[in-house]
């Protein structure tokens, strides 16, 4: 027991901070019905503000702390509440995408302002309360005691406010019946602003207290606060006491696992413990015990054809293909960028099948992509398979990974599916990506260029045409799927899974099929990527944040159809930065996040609003009814704002 005592002390301290962050997240979810995936980004923003004031500007730490907590936290809460108030009326998956866009926007802004480097963050508590005491054979620092005490007092204080004060009762009531609360002369919007201000303040405090442990790094801070998702799941997304206890449990499990799992690749398990807990809780807990939004579909983008004739659509496709065929005549040394963009086009097609056509969420598409890249290397280099067979084999090997993700999709959806897929992506990155499971005994995955008869892929121009042919084949496959019975089932599942089940059709089988097809296309995209860039290193594993960026970019260009948006997203991700040298990854993250957030905010009910739903509404209603609906009577007759149960 003595050798585990240091891990218990560290686990309790870290777990208390996880619980503190989770309390703010659970509070905002209870009062608004929006699960804020950008909670960690808000915590990172608060930590950076404190660093700017305390370290760079030389303010005293109490003053810097007061500004961060008393000013920054509430201000961010009011701003975020204004954004979420517009999101709450939309489909569940669209809400998730909106919070992902907010996360990318804040992360990109922090990168642009401070850079992506890790900065040393002073452990100010050790200076304020130096020293410590010996408990048994373990030396416990007073800073650790203060951290735990602050977290515990914050948890007890929040519970007391919600339980015994009029404001707390109103904050709990706003989620049950906002209209009834309004009849009691209490403004529901003001109550939500109070809860969001408290939630963002808790996030800011947790970010400031976590920063000394990992340094000032936006990505790491966001990931650490994201660990609190598991604590919220233990609290079943509603109970604040259980949420704080869940944070302690996760902190203890994570700390103790560092003692147990010390050999690669198992040493990657401790950072993934919170997500393993999250996945386990979501899969074990009956769906009826999870908060849900009744009667709201999961569609992000409903496929709606623009009013173009078939001849016009064919002409557009032919023109686009002709332009792509002409790329080698003007691309010159940038030809490789266009080839890489075509590989990402296939990846965006696979992602579009999930989020655009079927309304399913995947925040771990980078795992499919990376597995396809390394599998191609093993099949082509180690197994000496023909090039084309190795590409197809990489896609087929990725299918079981899609099947694994399809299993939880049969039980959960919306935000819960997003959390499961994101946790799975973190698990893949920490345990699988850097291990022999994907790399064997190699440090590089090399992509052998093909030599198919007279086609010598070692030439960049020939390789471009081969990649273009593969992209055209992927487009044809997706087009066939969208126009087939499976495509109709996917669209129906996005609109109303319950209606599909009522008519005797298998929703679960449809979900499994779409996840497998999506994984197959993403695996092929990964194999073509490594062929074009020719080598991917062991340490360059694609992270879950890449998956978030890809999703944000795909939603940003949602006004186009499924195939055009995939091509446009690939060009924006790879080709445009090649011409605009000042458009760094940091600026890309900011722009993609802002674009995704704008896309979901400017739409009416879903992203199909970009395709002219206003014009269709005006044609379907008489002018008199349109004016009446837009006026006060229409506002009174409009459905009430949905809230979490």
URURRA-V765029 format. One record per residue. N is the residue number from 1. RES is the residue in one letter. SS is DSSP state (2 for helix, 1 for strand, 0 for the rest). PSI is psi as a letter, one per 20 degrees, with the letter a starting at -180 (999 if undefined). OMEGA is omega in whole degrees, -180 to 180 (999 if undefined). Layout:
n->[N	N]
res->[RES	RES]
ss->[SS	SS]
psi->[PSI	PSI]
omega->[OMEGA	OMEGA]
This chain:
n->[1	2	3	4	5	6	7	8	9	10	11	12	13	14	15	16	17	18	19	20	21	22	23	24	25	26	27	28	29	30	31	32	33	34	35	36	37	38	39	40	41	42	43	44	45	46	47	48	49	50	51	52	53	54	55	56	57	58	59	60	61	62	63	64	65	66	67	68	69	70	71	72	73	74	75	76	77	78	79	80	81	82	83	84	85	86	87	88	89	90	91	92	93	94	95	96	97	98	99	100	101	102	103	104	105	106	107	108	109	110	111	112	113	114	115	116	117	118	119	120	121	122	123	124	125	126	127	128	129	130	131	132	133	134	135	136	137	138	139	140	141	142	143	144	145	146	147	148	149	150	151	152	153	154	155	156	157	158	159	160	161	162	163	164	165	166	167	168	169	170	171	172	173	174	175	176	177	178	179	180	181	182	183	184	185	186	187	188	189	190	191	192	193	194	195	196	197	198	199	200	201	202	203	204	205	206	207	208	209	210	211	212	213	214	215	216	217	218	219	220	221	222	223	224	225	226	227	228	229	230	231	232	233	234	235	236	237	238	239	240	241	242	243	244	245	246	247	248	249	250	251	252	253	254	255	256	257	258	259	260	261	262	263	264	265	266	267	268	269	270	271	272	273	274	275	276	277	278	279	280	281	282	283	284	285	286	287	288	289	290	291	292	293	294	295	296	297	298	299	300	301	302	303	304	305	306	307	308	309	310	311	312	313	314	315	316	317	318	319	320	321	322	323	324	325	326	327	328	329	330	331	332	333	334	335	336	337	338	339	340	341	342	343	344	345	346	347	348	349	350	351	352	353	354	355	356	357	358	359	360	361	362	363	364	365	366	367	368	369	370	371	372	373	374	375	376	377	378	379	380	381	382	383	384	385	386	387	388	389	390	391	392	393	394	395	396	397	398	399	400	401	402	403	404	405	406	407	408	409	410	411	412	413	414	415	416	417	418	419	420	421	422	423	424	425	426	427	428	429	430	431	432	433	434	435	436	437	438	439	440	441	442	443	444	445	446	447	448	449	450	451	452	453	454	455	456	457	458	459	460	461	462	463	464	465	466	467	468	469	470	471	472	473	474	475	476	477	478	479	480	481	482	483	484	485	486	487	488	489	490	491	492	493	494	495	496	497	498	499	500	501	502	503	504	505	506	507	508	509	510	511	512	513	514	515	516	517	518	519	520	521	522	523	524	525	526	527	528	529	530	531	532	533	534	535	536	537	538	539	540	541	542	543	544	545	546	547	548	549	550	551	552	553	554	555	556	557	558	559	560	561	562	563	564	565	566	567	568	569	570	571	572	573	574	575	576	577	578	579	580	581	582	583	584	585	586	587	588	589	590	591	592	593	594	595	596	597	598	599	600	601	602	603	604	605	606	607	608	609	610	611	612	613	614	615	616	617	618	619	620	621	622	623	624	625	626	627	628	629	630	631	632	633	634	635	636	637	638	639	640	641	642	643	644	645]
res->[X	X	X	X	X	X	X	X	X	X	X	X	X	X	X	X	X	X	X	X	X	X	X	X	X	X	X	X	X	X	X	X	X	X	X	X	X	X	X	X	X	X	X	X	X	X	X	X	X	X	X	X	X	X	X	X	X	X	X	X	X	X	X	X	X	X	X	X	X	X	X	X	X	X	X	X	X	X	X	X	X	X	X	X	X	X	X	X	X	X	X	X	X	X	X	X	X	X	X	X	X	X	X	X	X	X	X	X	X	X	X	X	X	X	X	X	X	X	X	X	X	X	X	X	X	X	X	X	X	X	X	X	X	X	X	X	X	X	X	X	X	X	X	X	X	X	X	X	X	X	X	X	X	X	X	X	X	X	X	X	X	X	X	X	X	X	X	X	X	X	X	X	X	X	X	X	X	X	X	X	X	X	X	X	X	X	X	X	X	X	X	X	X	X	X	X	X	X	X	X	X	X	X	X	X	X	X	X	X	X	X	X	X	X	X	X	X	X	X	X	X	X	X	X	X	X	X	X	X	X	X	X	X	X	X	X	X	X	X	X	X	X	X	X	X	X	X	X	X	X	X	X	X	X	X	X	X	X	X	X	X	X	X	X	X	X	X	X	X	X	X	X	X	X	X	X	X	X	X	X	X	X	X	X	X	X	X	X	X	X	X	X	X	X	X	X	X	X	X	X	X	X	X	X	X	X	X	X	X	X	X	X	X	X	X	X	X	X	X	X	X	X	X	X	X	X	X	X	X	X	X	X	X	X	X	X	X	X	X	X	X	X	X	X	X	X	X	X	X	X	X	X	X	X	X	X	X	X	X	X	X	X	X	X	X	X	X	X	X	X	X	X	X	X	X	X	X	X	X	X	X	X	X	X	X	X	X	X	X	X	X	X	X	X	X	X	X	X	X	X	X	X	X	X	X	X	X	X	X	X	X	X	X	X	X	X	X	X	X	X	X	X	X	X	X	X	X	X	X	X	X	X	X	X	X	X	X	X	X	X	X	X	X	X	X	X	X	X	X	X	X	X	X	X	X	X	X	X	X	X	X	X	X	X	X	X	X	X	X	X	X	X	X	X	X	X	X	X	X	X	X	X	X	X	X	X	X	X	X	X	X	X	X	X	X	X	X	X	X	X	X	X	X	X	X	X	X	X	X	X	X	X	X	X	X	X	X	X	X	X	X	X	X	X	X	X	X	X	X	X	X	X	X	X	X	X	X	X	X	X	X	X	X	X	X	X	X	X	X	X	X	X	X	X	X	X	X	X	X	X	X	X	X	X	X	X	X	X	X	X	X	X	X	X	X	X	X	X	X	X	X	X	X	X	X	X	X	X	X	X	X	X	X	X	X	X	X	X	X	X	X	X	X	X	X	X	X	X	X	X	X	X	X	X	X	X	X	X	X	X	X	X	X	X	X	X	X	X	X	X	X	X	X	X	X	X	X	X	X	X	X	X	X	X	X]
ss->[0	2	2	2	2	2	2	2	2	2	2	2	2	2	2	2	2	2	2	2	2	2	2	2	2	2	2	2	2	2	2	2	0	0	0	0	0	0	2	2	2	2	2	2	2	2	2	2	2	2	2	2	2	2	2	2	0	0	0	0	2	2	2	2	2	2	2	2	2	2	2	2	2	2	2	2	2	2	2	2	2	2	2	2	2	2	2	0	0	0	0	2	2	2	2	2	2	2	2	2	2	2	2	2	2	2	2	2	2	2	2	2	2	2	0	0	0	0	1	0	0	0	0	2	2	2	2	2	0	0	0	1	1	1	1	0	0	1	1	1	1	2	2	2	2	2	2	2	2	2	2	2	2	2	2	2	2	2	2	2	2	2	2	2	0	2	2	2	2	2	2	2	2	2	2	2	0	2	2	2	2	2	2	0	0	0	0	2	2	2	2	2	2	2	2	2	2	2	2	2	2	2	2	2	2	2	2	2	2	2	2	2	2	2	0	1	0	2	2	2	2	2	2	2	2	2	0	2	2	2	2	2	2	2	0	0	0	0	0	2	2	2	2	2	2	2	2	2	2	2	2	2	2	2	2	2	2	2	2	2	0	0	0	0	0	2	2	2	2	2	2	2	2	2	2	2	2	2	2	2	2	2	2	2	0	0	2	2	2	0	0	0	0	0	0	0	0	0	0	0	0	0	0	0	0	0	0	0	0	2	2	2	2	2	2	2	2	2	2	2	2	2	2	2	2	0	0	2	2	2	2	2	2	2	2	2	2	2	2	2	2	2	2	2	2	2	2	2	2	2	2	2	2	2	2	2	2	2	0	0	0	0	0	0	2	2	2	2	2	2	2	2	2	2	2	2	2	2	2	2	2	2	0	0	0	0	2	2	2	2	2	2	2	2	2	2	2	2	2	2	2	2	2	2	2	2	2	2	2	0	0	0	0	0	2	2	2	2	2	2	2	2	2	2	2	2	2	2	2	2	2	2	2	0	0	2	2	2	2	0	0	0	0	1	1	1	0	0	0	0	1	1	0	0	1	1	0	0	0	2	2	2	2	2	2	2	2	2	2	2	2	2	2	2	2	2	2	2	2	2	2	2	2	0	2	2	2	2	2	2	2	2	2	2	2	0	2	2	2	2	2	2	0	0	0	0	2	2	2	2	2	2	2	2	2	2	2	2	2	2	2	2	2	2	2	2	2	2	2	2	2	2	2	0	1	1	1	2	2	2	0	0	0	2	2	2	2	2	2	2	2	2	2	2	2	2	0	0	0	0	0	2	2	2	2	2	2	2	2	2	2	2	2	2	2	2	2	2	2	0	0	0	0	0	2	2	2	2	2	2	2	2	2	2	2	2	2	2	2	2	2	2	0	0	0	0	2	2	2	2	2	0	2	2	2	2	2	2	2	2	0	0	2	2	2	2	2	2	2	2	0	2	2	2	2	2	2	0	0	0	0	0	0	0	0]
psi->[h	h	i	i	g	h	h	g	g	g	g	g	g	g	h	h	h	g	h	g	h	h	g	h	g	h	g	h	h	h	i	h	j	o	o	n	i	j	g	h	h	g	g	h	g	h	h	h	g	g	g	g	g	g	g	h	i	k	q	q	h	h	g	g	g	g	g	h	g	h	g	g	g	h	g	h	g	g	g	h	h	h	g	h	h	h	h	h	i	r	q	g	h	h	g	g	h	g	h	g	g	g	g	h	g	g	g	h	g	h	g	h	g	i	r	j	q	p	q	p	p	p	n	h	h	h	h	g	m	r	a	b	r	p	o	d	j	p	o	p	q	h	h	h	g	g	g	g	g	g	g	g	g	g	g	h	g	g	g	g	g	h	h	i	q	g	g	g	g	h	h	h	h	h	h	g	n	h	g	h	h	h	h	j	k	p	o	h	g	h	h	h	g	g	g	h	g	g	g	h	g	g	g	g	g	h	g	h	h	h	h	h	h	i	r	n	o	g	g	h	g	g	h	g	h	h	h	i	h	h	h	h	g	h	j	k	j	h	o	g	g	h	g	g	h	h	g	g	g	g	g	g	g	g	g	h	h	h	h	g	n	i	p	q	j	h	i	i	g	g	h	i	g	h	h	g	g	g	g	g	g	h	h	h	p	q	h	i	i	p	q	r	o	p	j	p	r	j	p	g	o	p	p	o	q	q	m	q	r	h	h	h	g	g	g	g	g	g	g	g	g	h	h	h	h	i	g	i	i	i	h	c	i	j	h	h	g	h	g	h	h	h	g	h	g	g	g	h	g	h	h	h	h	g	h	g	g	i	j	q	q	o	k	k	h	h	g	g	g	h	h	h	g	h	g	g	g	g	g	h	g	g	i	k	q	q	g	h	h	h	g	h	h	h	g	h	h	i	g	h	h	h	h	g	h	h	g	h	h	i	h	r	r	c	h	h	h	g	h	g	h	g	h	h	g	g	g	g	g	h	h	g	g	j	r	i	h	h	i	c	j	q	i	q	o	p	o	p	q	q	n	n	c	i	o	o	i	i	p	h	g	h	h	g	h	g	h	g	g	h	g	g	h	h	g	g	g	h	g	g	g	h	j	a	h	g	g	h	h	g	h	h	h	h	g	n	h	g	h	g	h	h	j	j	q	o	g	g	h	g	g	g	g	h	h	g	g	g	h	g	h	h	g	g	g	h	g	h	g	h	g	g	i	i	p	p	r	h	j	k	q	p	r	h	h	h	g	g	g	g	g	g	g	h	h	h	k	i	h	r	a	g	g	h	h	g	g	h	g	g	g	h	h	g	g	g	h	h	h	n	h	i	n	r	h	g	h	g	g	g	g	h	g	h	g	g	g	h	g	h	h	i	r	f	h	a	i	i	h	i	k	k	h	g	h	h	g	h	h	i	q	q	h	g	h	g	h	g	h	h	a	g	g	h	h	h	i	q	q	q	p	q	r	q	999]
omega->[-177	-178	178	-176	179	180	177	180	179	-179	179	-180	-180	180	177	178	175	179	179	178	-178	179	178	180	179	180	-179	179	-180	-172	-178	-176	180	176	-170	176	179	-179	179	178	177	177	179	179	177	179	179	178	178	179	-180	-177	-172	-174	-172	-179	175	178	171	-174	178	180	178	178	-179	179	-179	-175	-173	-178	-174	-178	179	180	177	179	-180	179	-178	178	177	178	-176	178	177	-179	-169	180	-174	-179	-174	-177	177	176	179	-179	178	178	174	177	177	178	-179	179	-180	-180	179	179	178	178	-179	-177	-171	-177	-178	-177	177	-179	177	-179	-175	176	-172	180	178	177	-179	179	-178	176	-178	-179	-179	177	-172	177	-176	176	-179	180	178	178	178	178	180	179	179	-178	179	180	-179	179	177	179	-180	180	179	178	-180	179	-178	-173	-166	-179	179	179	179	177	178	178	177	-178	-175	180	-180	-179	-178	-179	178	177	178	178	177	177	175	-176	179	180	179	179	178	177	177	-179	178	177	177	180	179	176	176	178	180	180	179	178	180	-178	178	-175	179	-177	-175	-174	-179	180	-173	-178	-179	179	178	-179	179	179	176	176	-180	178	179	178	177	178	178	176	180	172	-179	-175	180	177	179	178	179	176	177	175	177	180	-179	178	179	180	180	-178	-180	-180	176	176	-174	-175	-177	-175	177	-2	-176	179	174	-179	-177	178	-179	-179	-179	-179	173	176	180	-179	-179	-179	-178	-179	-178	-177	176	-177	-178	-180	178	177	-177	176	-173	172	-179	-177	-178	-175	172	-178	176	-179	178	-178	175	-175	177	178	179	180	179	179	178	179	178	179	180	179	179	179	178	178	178	177	-178	-177	-178	-178	-179	-176	-179	-174	178	-177	180	178	180	177	179	178	178	176	177	175	177	179	179	173	179	178	179	176	-179	-169	-177	-173	-173	179	178	-177	174	176	178	-178	177	178	176	-177	-178	179	177	-179	-178	179	177	-180	-179	-179	-178	-175	-176	-178	177	176	174	-172	-177	178	178	178	179	179	177	177	-179	179	180	-177	178	176	175	178	178	179	-180	-178	175	179	177	-179	-176	180	177	-177	-178	175	178	180	179	-178	178	176	178	177	177	178	178	-178	-174	-172	-168	-169	-175	-173	179	-179	-180	-171	-176	180	-177	175	179	170	-176	-180	-180	177	-175	170	-175	-178	180	178	180	-176	177	173	-176	-179	177	179	178	-179	177	178	178	178	178	178	177	178	178	178	179	178	-180	179	178	-180	-177	-178	-179	177	178	178	178	177	180	178	178	179	178	-178	-177	177	-179	179	179	179	180	180	174	-179	-174	178	-177	179	179	178	179	-179	-176	177	-180	179	179	179	179	-180	179	176	177	178	178	179	178	178	-179	176	-178	-180	172	177	174	-176	-180	-177	-177	180	-179	-174	175	178	172	177	178	179	-180	179	178	179	-180	179	-179	-179	-173	-179	179	177	-176	-179	179	-180	178	178	-180	179	178	179	-180	-177	-171	-170	-177	176	177	177	178	-174	179	-179	-177	179	-180	179	177	-180	-180	-177	-180	178	179	180	179	180	178	-179	-178	179	-177	178	-178	178	174	-175	175	175	178	-176	170	179	180	180	-179	179	-178	178	-175	-179	174	179	-180	-179	179	179	180	-179	-179	-177	-179	179	179	179	180	-178	-178	179	179	179	-179	179	-180	178	999]
